[in-house]
């Protein structure tokens, strides 16, 4: 598939549909190829990658934070208390 720069705005859904079908899309500007968009390759995480992601996303699992909402409420409440102390 080939699209011009001006067509990208009006036909962006066609670009997405072509990528979902596994097609490569060539983007042109004044008749010259500006770039080529390829569909993303499916990746499979290795056990090492899974372990690294679990370690990263579990950084604060040992802290006493019950939930994100509670932590944000606590942070915001602390700020208000400091303003009232002035």
N, C-alpha and C positions, 0 to 999 in steps of 0.2 A: 504494500500500500504506500502511496505517496501523498503527502499533505504539504501545502504551502504554509508559511508563517501566518498569513491572514486567515487561512482556513482553520487554524488551531483553535481560535476563539469560538467559532461557530460550530465546529465539528469535533469538539473534544470528546463527545460520547463515542464517535466513530473510532477515535484513537484508542480509547479504553476497550471498546469491543474487539478491535483488531488484536490488541495485546492479549486479551482473554482467549482469543482463538489461537494464539501462539504465533501470530504473524509479526514480521519485522516492519516497522514504519519508517519511511525515509522523509525527513523534514527538509524542504527546500526554501530558498530565499533568492528571489530574482533568478530562478532557473538553476541555481547552484546548490548542491547538497550541503546543507548546514550541519546535519547530524542524522544519526540513525538510532531509533529507539527499539530495543530488543525486549521481549518479555523476560521477566525475572526467572531465573533458574530456581527450581525448588531445592531447598537445602535441608539436610538432615543433621540435626545436632548430634555430635559425638558425646560419649559419656563424660569426657573431660570438659566439653563445653557446658553440658548440663550441670555438672558439679560446680563450675565457675559461676554460672548464672544463679544457681541456688544459694551459693555463698554470698554473692553480691546482693541479691534481693532479700536475703535473710539477715542483713547486717544488724538490724535493731530488734531481732526476735527475742533477745534476752532482756530488753529494757522493759520498764513497767508501763509502757504505752498500751492502753486498752484498745483504742481505735484512733484513726486519723482525725476523725471529727472531734473526739475528746481532747486530743493533743492541741488541735487548732483552737478550740474553745479556751483551753488553759492558757495558751500563748496570748490570745487576744485579751483575755481577762486580766492577765498580768500587766499588760500595757495600760489598761484602763485604771488599774489600781495605782500605777505610778503617776498618772495624770491627776488623780484625786489627791495624792500625797503632796502636791505642789502648794 
